[in-house]
Amino acid sequence: MSAIELAGLSIEGPRGPLVHGIDLSVEAGEAIGIVGESGSGKSLTLRSIIGLLPRGVRVSAGQVTTSGRLGMIFQDPLSALDPLTTVGKHVIEICRHVRGMSRAAARARAVELFTEVGLPDPEAKLRSYPHQLSGGQRQRVVLAVALAAEPEILLCDEPTTALDVTVQAQVLALIETLRRERGLTVVFVSHDLAVISQVCSTVAVMQAGRIVERGPTAEVVTEPRHPYTRSLIDAVLEVPRPDAPASDAAADLNAPRTEGDVR
Ligand SMILES: Nc1ncnc2c1ncn2[C@@H]1O[C@H](COP(=O)(O)OP(=O)(O)OP(=O)(O)O)[C@@H](O)[C@H]1O
């Protein structure tokens, strides 16, 4: 059974349809990226998986099925953390209240999790407040908070966009390590194909509320079939690609790697 199954998922807001009949199947342990420009429907699709759609926005058709505990991390770690609560307490509270641990066991687990996400001096870091940490360290804390609930599925909404490039690479490497070691299923939303290709073996490309292309990330990046995917890659690379003739773009719309063909 798949870890996540979206079947004919449509989402609408107060002013009409926003996401149109998405089919997506994610196997346990798989890392899939959802890429697309701002407003293409990535976040709403991701949020529908965990049932966290904004007020006034709802699933209007189709089904979301998940198998496994869900965790989610967001773009801005500062807004995900309470500024008046130590970062250690964030993790300890989840261990106590979600996992039912004693205070001492929860504290020990928090140190383990801070170590696992690569926070320096994890014991001392428990007592830090969010503003006392760097952006990268805060995102590591957010990951530790998500992991404290022992999720099997990790939903990531642009988790590295707010970080500078070097730190971004470190956090991406961490997510990839956690996925491998814990066998996590990962759904990773980003507007940046380069970022997705560091974590995800499969990618779905969204445009205007639809999946227009999907396939192995390496193939989609090197041989995009849909003109929209091509434009995303060109925007990232910002270099001419002499090997990519533009004229066959329309013909490629019916090529095998398009919506509905893969699974
Ligand atoms: N709370 C809301 N109420 C009404 N419309 C919304 C709401 N949230 C998002 N939308 C609309 O739904 C569409 C998809 O939004 P979504 O946030 O999923 O896009 P996205 O691809 O994740 O973009 P971004 O990368 O900017 O986050 C957009 O047209 C957006 O304006």
PDBQT file of the ligand as one rigid body, heavy atoms in Angstrom, charges set to zero:
ROOT
HETATM    1  N1  LIG A 301      -6.126  31.027   2.047  1.00  0.00    +0.000 N 
HETATM    2  C1  LIG A 301      -6.370  31.133   0.739  1.00  0.00    +0.000 A 
HETATM    3  N2  LIG A 301      -7.529  31.671   0.290  1.00  0.00    +0.000 NA
HETATM    4  C2  LIG A 301      -7.783  31.788  -1.026  1.00  0.00    +0.000 A 
HETATM    5  N3  LIG A 301      -6.919  31.402  -1.989  1.00  0.00    +0.000 NA
HETATM    6  C3  LIG A 301      -5.755  30.862  -1.613  1.00  0.00    +0.000 A 
HETATM    7  C4  LIG A 301      -5.416  30.692  -0.230  1.00  0.00    +0.000 A 
HETATM    8  N4  LIG A 301      -4.183  30.130  -0.146  1.00  0.00    +0.000 NA
HETATM    9  C5  LIG A 301      -3.776  29.969  -1.435  1.00  0.00    +0.000 A 
HETATM   10  N5  LIG A 301      -4.687  30.401  -2.292  1.00  0.00    +0.000 N 
HETATM   11  C6  LIG A 301      -4.589  30.411  -3.763  1.00  0.00    +0.000 C 
HETATM   12  O1  LIG A 301      -4.414  29.074  -4.219  1.00  0.00    +0.000 OA
HETATM   13  C7  LIG A 301      -3.479  29.019  -5.279  1.00  0.00    +0.000 C 
HETATM   14  C8  LIG A 301      -2.384  28.037  -4.930  1.00  0.00    +0.000 C 
HETATM   15  O2  LIG A 301      -1.716  28.485  -3.772  1.00  0.00    +0.000 OA
HETATM   16  P1  LIG A 301      -0.488  27.690  -3.138  1.00  0.00    +0.000 P 
HETATM   17  O3  LIG A 301      -0.105  28.383  -1.875  1.00  0.00    +0.000 OA
HETATM   18  O4  LIG A 301      -0.777  26.247  -3.074  1.00  0.00    +0.000 OA
HETATM   19  O5  LIG A 301       0.645  27.932  -4.257  1.00  0.00    +0.000 OA
HETATM   20  P2  LIG A 301       2.175  27.564  -4.185  1.00  0.00    +0.000 P 
HETATM   21  O6  LIG A 301       2.473  26.903  -5.479  1.00  0.00    +0.000 OA
HETATM   22  O7  LIG A 301       2.508  26.805  -2.963  1.00  0.00    +0.000 OA
HETATM   23  O8  LIG A 301       2.847  28.988  -4.169  1.00  0.00    +0.000 OA
HETATM   24  P3  LIG A 301       4.026  29.563  -3.228  1.00  0.00    +0.000 P 
HETATM   25  O9  LIG A 301       5.277  28.925  -3.748  1.00  0.00    +0.000 OA
HETATM   26  O10 LIG A 301       3.975  31.028  -3.455  1.00  0.00    +0.000 OA
HETATM   27  O11 LIG A 301       3.712  29.160  -1.821  1.00  0.00    +0.000 OA
HETATM   28  C9  LIG A 301      -2.988  30.450  -5.488  1.00  0.00    +0.000 C 
HETATM   29  O12 LIG A 301      -3.689  30.992  -6.575  1.00  0.00    +0.000 OA
HETATM   30  C10 LIG A 301      -3.338  31.153  -4.228  1.00  0.00    +0.000 C 
HETATM   31  O13 LIG A 301      -3.630  32.504  -4.474  1.00  0.00    +0.000 OA
ENDROOT
TORSDOF 0
